[in-house]
Amino acid sequence: MTERRFGHGHAPVYRVVQARWRDPLDTSYSRSKPDQRWNTADFPALYCCCSVGVARAVALDRFRIAGIELDDLQSDLRPQLTEIEWRGEVVDMVTEGGLTAAGFPSDYPRAVDRATTRSVAERWHTSGAEGVCTRSASLMRRGLTTWSGDHRRYGELAIWVQNARTKPVLRRRRTDHRWLRARAAR
């Protein structure tokens, strides 16, 4: 099947980083983990979120998985939110039509393993795609089951920087933790 692509045009996008990271645009970490969802050691990905609400869910999901709370972390390991300017053409893994075209079930990301997504990511990266916009597995684990409307409410973005025609640019780094408080996605 042939994947569907669309122009990802909203900015900023958001990236959760550790306070100690000097360069929030550094993708080397994505190459060091063998079990990433949307890249391999052969090509890096800049993992971002389409809204502050999704970034919050990702950070809180990491805390839940690790069994920690914000106050448990040393200051240099605490999360910070960065705002990144980027626009480009991405593979559609947010709409039912995009999922169907890519050969995925309509309830993705439920029951789809990382080996499967890495495999298609390799193919799409090789074909020149700039990245993939996908439903957030963190939000799924927090109970989200309705994936309709504006994808910013539930979307994550993996930018394949080697293919990106426009390079991501850091707009701002937020050192406070107000963004971790519950509020509607924006």
Protein Blocks (a to p, Z undefined) as FASTA:
>chain_A
ZZdddddfbdcddddddfklmblmbcklmmmpmkbfkbcfkbccddddfbfklmmmmmmm
mmmmnopafklpcfklpccddddddddddddfkbmklmmmnopafkbcghiafklmmmmm
mmmmmnopabdcdddfklmmnopabdghjfklmpccdddfklmmbacddfbdcfbfklmp
gcddZZ
